[in-house]
Amino acid sequence: MSESFAVTLPSGAEVLGEQDLDGAFLGTCILLHDLQADLDQMRPMASALRAAQFDVVLVDLPGHGLSSGSVHLDGPDLIGALLASLPADAPCAVVAQGAASELVLASAAAGSLTAYVLLSPRTSVDPASWADAPIRFVPSLVILDPADQDAVAVTDALRANARATWGRIFAHRQARTDSGAELWQLRAGESTARFLAEKASFARHRRGSHARSGSADG
């Protein structure tokens, strides 16, 4: 069951959203919508992740929806503030659409994520700055339309700097199902859930192995 929440950023801006923290088996996933949108944009993705046994956190980016502040000024602090508000002992991943990808790629706190997924990524940050970014050691998946040259450029730069599991899936945005739904959204949800489930399961297994090893040594 989803509940409303608010997180205060260092500037004093408040980020508002919805979360269901029921202790789902695989952990938690934060969903970040694109600019000029709100958390409703990510609801189809939320459904796929809940079905895959993730708790879900939906937020309005700073200056969007019900959140105050500025995405350009407050965005760099967003992921760290959200992670600090979540249970520390569960794997956490992020899915970001469009320009929200920049908030993940430039975040120092994102280095503690289990994995992340970018949908049609956009960024104004110089890709050369990712060479030392903590995010390059985090497993990632990018889902994009091969005709989207901006997303292709970001994806190529990300691949060049990645030092962890990396994947790319092409999904043509114009394709639709017989009911009229955008096919790429369905494919993105299924692919994202499978990828994040695999990485979360691995992280839980590794954490359990370390805990057992520590107990034996003690």
N, C-alpha and C positions, 0 to 999 in steps of 0.2 A: 504494500500500500504506500503510495507516494505522499510525502509531507513537504510543505513549504519550508524554506530555510533562507537565512541571510548570512553572508560572510563579509566582514569589514576589511577592506584593503588598507595598506599603510597610509594612503592619502586621506582616508576617512570615507571614501566611496563605498557603497554597499552593493554587493552582487547578490541578486535574488534568484532563486531557482526551486526546483523540486528534486527530492531524493527518496529512494526507497532503500534503506539500509537494514535489510532483514537477515543479513548474514548469509547471503547466497554462496553456494559452494566455491565458485571460481574467483570471487572477489568483486571489485567495484570498477565501473567504467564511467569516466566523465565525458560528456558530449558537449562539444563547442560548435555553435552554429556559425554561419558566414556573416559578414557585415551586412547591414541593412536588412536584418531578419531578426528572429527571436527563437527561443527554445522550441517552439512548435515545429520548426524546420527539422528537428532531429528526432521527432517522435517515432517515425517509421524505423529508424535505427534502434531506438530504445526498445521497441517491441522484440526485435530480433535478438538483442543482447539479453533481455530478461528470459526469453525462451531458452537461451544457452546457459542459464544459471548465473548471470551476473546481476549484482545490484547496479542501479543506474542513477547517475546524477546529471540532471539537465539544468543548465544555467542560461540566464540572459547575460550576454557580454556587457562589460561596462559601457554605459551610454546607450544601451539597447534594451528594448522591452521595459521591464520594471527596474532595471539596475541603473544606478547613478554613476557618475564619473565619466571618464573618457577611455575608449578602448586603446587609443594610442599612448596615453599617459599611464593608465592603470593596468593595461593588458599584461605587461611583463611580470606583474606581481600576482596574476590571477591563479596560475597553476599551483604555485607555492602555497597560497592562502587556502585553496581548496584541499590540497593534500593534507595540510595541517589540521583541517577540520574533520578528516576521515579517520577511521580506525587504522592504526599504524601496523597492525599485524596481518593485514589482508593485501593480496596483490591488487594493484591499481593500474588501469590503462586509460588512455585518452583517445577519443576520435574527434578530429577537427575537420570542418568543411571550409573550403575556399581560403579566404584571407586569415581565418582563425588558425591556419597552419603555422603562421608566423609566430603566434603566441607559444606554440609548442617548441618550435625549432630554436627560439631565442631564450627559452626559459632555463635557468640554471637548475631549478627544482625538478625539471622533467627528467633529469638523469636518474632519478629514483623510480621511474615508471617501470612496470613489467614489460610493456609494449605500447605502441601507438599506431594509429591508422590515419592517413590523410586522404580526404576526398577532394578531387580537383584542386590541388594545393595552389595557393598564391602567396607571394611574399615580396616585400620591397627591400628586404635585408640582403646585403651582398652575400652570395653563397660562399664566398671565401671565408667568411666569419664562422662557418660551421666546422672548419677544420679542427678547431679545439673545443667545440661545443660538447657538453656531456651527452646530449641526445644521440650522438653518433654511435654510442655503445649500447643503445636501446633497440631491440628488435622492432622492425617497422614494416608496414604494408602501405602502398599507395594505390588508390583506385582512381583512374582517370580516363577521359576520352582521348584516344590517340590523335585526334584532330585539334585538341586544345593545346596550342603551342606554349602558352604560359605555364600550364601544368606540366607539360613535358620538360620544360627548362628547369623547373624546380625539382622535378623527379630525377633528372640526370645529375644535378648538383648534389642531391641527397645521396644518390647511389655512389658518387665518387668519394664521398666522405664517410660513408657508413662503415662501421667496424663491428657490426652485429648482423643477425639474420635480417635480410632485406628482400622484399617482394614487390611486384608490380602486377596489377590486373587492369586490362583495358575493358571499358564498358561504354558503349556508344550511347550518348545521352538522348538521342532522338528515337531510339527503339522503344516500342510500347507493347504491352500485353494486349490480349483481345479485349480486356475490360477498359483499356485506356490508361492504365497505370504505367508510370515510367519504369521500364525494365531495369535500368541501371540502379535504381533505388533498391529493388528487390535483390539484385545480384550483390550490391554493395553490402546490404545487411547480412546476407548469408555468408559471404566471404569474410567480412569483418568478424562475425561471431566465431567462425571456425578458427581463424588465425589467432584471435585473442584467447580463445578457449585453450588452444594448444600451448601458448606461451604462459598463461596463468597456471595451467596444470603442471607444467615443467617447473615454474617458480615455486609452487607449493611443494612439489616433490623434493626439490633441492633444499628448500628451507627445512623440511622435515628431516632430511638426511643430516643437515648440519646440526639440528637440535639433538638428534639421537647421538651423533658423534660427540657433541659437547657434554651430554649427560654421562657417556661412557668415560670420557676423560676425567670428569669430576669425581 
